[in-house]
């Protein structure tokens, strides 16, 4: 039996410690070739953050996922990398579009309803018999 080369990619997966064993089993079953531990500097950053930072980051993650679902899909112009949680939180706090996106989404919904109502009215008028005055 000869192993043929396959295209590979390197991915980062962050999982709760409580699911580590199951995740490793699934990855092994899927044919993952190599699993590496996090470098010490990354482990230090993750361990140095208290639960409050994790909670704040989780809240922002949920907020941005909600915004993503409301907006049109597009490819980001650039990607950001952060060396610690406080940089990530500071950048997330600088994003001030939530209220505007919610407002525009409501406006789009109202316009869509208005358009549908106008189309329904037009269809009813087309079905009415024409009379001469």
Secondary structure as GFF3:
##gff-version 3
##sequence-region A 1 133
A	DSSP	three_ten_helix	17	19	.	.	.	ID=ss1
A	DSSP	alpha_helix	20	29	.	.	.	ID=ss2
A	DSSP	alpha_helix	40	48	.	.	.	ID=ss3
A	DSSP	alpha_helix	51	70	.	.	.	ID=ss4
A	DSSP	alpha_helix	85	93	.	.	.	ID=ss5
A	DSSP	alpha_helix	98	127	.	.	.	ID=ss6
###
